[in-house]
Amino acid sequence: MNRFKTSKFKNTTPKISKKDGWIHGVRAGSFSCQGNHIKASSKLVAFNADQAGGGMLGVSSVRPGPDGQWTVTQISCHSDVVTDLDFSPFDESLLATCSGDETVKLWHLNDPEQQQPSGPELTLHPGLGRLELLLFHPTSSGLLALSSSRSPLIWDTSRQEAPLAALEQHGDLVQSLSWKHDGSLLASSCKDKMLRVFDPRAQLTPVQSAKSLQSNKDSRLLWVKDDRLLSTGFDMMWSREVRLWDSRKLNSSLSSMTLGSSSGMTIPLFDDDTGLLLLAGTGDSVIDCFEISSSEPFLSQVSHCLTDNSTRGVAVVPKLALDVLSCEVMRALQLTDDCIVPISYQVPRKHSGQEFHEDLYPDTAGTSPAMSAEEWWQGGNQQVEKVSLHPDKRPKAKTGKPTAVKKEVSSEGNKEDQARGCSTSSSPLSSSSSSAVPSRSPSSTSGLSSGFLPSPSPSQSTKAIQSMLGPSSKFRHIQGAVMHRDTHITNIRGLNLTTPGECDGFCVNRQRVAVPLAISGGQIAVLERSQPGRLPDTALPTIQNSVSVVDFCWDPFDSHRLAVAGDDAKIRVWQVPEGGLKETLTEPELILQGHTEKIYSIKFHPLASGLLVSSSYDLSVRLWSLESGEQVKLLTGHQDQVFGLAWSPDGRLLATVCKDGKVRIYDPRKSSEPVQEGPGPEGHRGARLVWVCDGSFLLVSGFDSRSERVLYLFSANHLSSGAVSSTPVNVSPSTLIPYYDPDTSIVILTGKGDTRVYIYELIPEEPYFIECSSFNSPEPHKGLAFLPKMECNVREVEVAVALMLTKTTIEPVAFRVPRVKKEFFQDDVYSDTVVWWEPALTASSWLAGSNGQHNKMSLKPEDMMPVSEAPKEAPVRKYLPSSVYLEEKTDEQKKEELLSAMVAKLGNMDEPLPQDSFQGVDEDEWDD
């Protein structure tokens, strides 16, 4: 917006509906396709469902039913994944879908409470392979733009059995299509980095084209105001960007803006009446709103909306469905994993909710087509008649089905439907025994067997509210904060930022930090925590391993011993001298050999001193005794790369997670084969695991089949039964590295290159995961490493302290629980902690069958009283009783009080004035 011109939409505020206003009971699918996964008309909402291989759609309504609840139903559309869908702008019940099964289908949907159609109104077979995109024409009835992987088509659904036009084939995958608002031009973006503008009625080749995009990753293109195009995509540094183009000159953009780094595509949604633009990234929990103006600055941010859940898809509701009396100018529907969240954008106004503000609502496009597809093809340019949004001037809703009769056409001639996309037996909606309006019981349209959760009945309202609110947690509002700069270690040079995914990136103990350097010879710098500050510009003394470092860790019972695994299949054990490194070390204290291929990761035993476990590319897991310097156990059974290792809290069992999709538990002293085995994460990009809840469960952080980061919880006693619970996190390429605090049962997770640290409390019963507040670092970090519990300042209610590694610094981060009475020891937060930095037994004793147990200690300082023993304070009345305010005073009393107050301000009238004490001059002195 122009700096000299005030916009009426600059204060537009997003308002996320309360949870009882969300559409629950959905299971959203997220498949590899170019669509937005959700679309809305003035009455209905349709979205991709995680069912039937993606060929199923979920359907609900924009407004709740008479009982205040939403009904979610489903419809079996295609035999392959539904790649895109769109509602007709002229019929709120007409939905078009396209699919990987090479068909386009038109459906006339009913209300969700009613039986959905068993078959489509119309089926098209373009015969060009998998179809990716589909879009209704904005001014003409029955006209579609659709695209296979490389070939856009213009199709008249009313009578043509072949496309009106087959536009020039693109050089790669067509990623988006967009009609101009007047319907004259069609624009496309492509994986070949080209933007193209077509006039289909004039020529089949583009009238404008240019290689404008910087990356071939997902892009979106949208017509905005004043013949301009807006594109979203990625720049050469893989950061998401938004660019504004003049459609007559695509060689250079008018404006550009970077939105930060994320792997999800950015979905743009534009309202031509207000000029407001919404940008939502898949996998993100943020929706940004901008205003597009005709002059610089072309893009002005209006709002930044943080949502509770990550985005699967997003759509906007048509203007005719908005609550105009509340000054609602836009409404977005955010599709998440298990619900649809309405987000209302409202302009703050006086008398909002009572008056219609005409300046916010210009006449908008109506629901009557301006012409037929044939008239448009013959050169017609009529525009849709505009209608007023004033509640008293609204057009009456049209009823009835579209004029198209139920048929199936193909570019090769008429064909009979061979049940390619509509199976009447696979969906309860299309059962021949269903003839009446279905009920909401689980056996009907909202049944669990159909992939949707049942809607709660009124008799379950109390339970529903409790389930919605969820269990309470004393750690819900935990806060992370970077400590003072005086505690930072800065000016770290030559840091190695490309350590393998199985490595944590760096490691710490109470006294020192070990960080890998990008210097030949596999060098590791050892920094003393007692000496924070700026490191010298000169070279530091290091540990030289002579080979590339793949993983390393400190001995938990010896702060001077560092074990380093190299890519030469050897483990080198180093002894750091007292006071830290003064000179470069080249000779290790011990070398462990036995693996035949490169090592993945190493871990010390949590109770026995001098016992180390390692995993390798040779698919073996080996135990080593540092006392003898030899291998003592060999574990087998893995079929692929071992992603992670974890010892149980009592040190008896070892758990592994593997790329072969299995989680295994070993009892190394009894067998070389796993004692339990079960299914693990579906994705193969990486995983970590840790024992939680006193060793009763295994927490695994990994990826699902859609490469989304997910947390899985497995019962340690029933591993073969699969995960008892899981929770999605977000979409990102790095594996989440978990840290679990057994005292508080909170798990803190982050990945290399992330800026967000996720925190959950884990409980051994449903819902298992309780999400707490997260911590955001100002710039991407390379990882977190946690210090012993003794490092926590209990006077500030710190429950965990970590060191955060960035490109050039190491910064302490404290995680604190907000409390009022900090002068007391919070004994409900601090239970006796395990002294895990002292060994419970030796390696030889453990190997002989002995089991130990760590001692415990209290963190309570001697001069602090537990909060549970704090004296009870009598409640203090904050305000005077109402009788004081209601007591009537006479006019004389009020006058007397006023005079008394004025006199008190003036002071004592009997006291002499200051000038009375001044010394004067004689009269004859004036003559001088």
Summary of the structure (lengths in Angstrom):
residues: 928
radius of gyration: 34.2
end to end distance: 71.7
largest distance: 129.0
contacts: 3011
relative contact order: 0.08
helix: 10%
strand: 38%
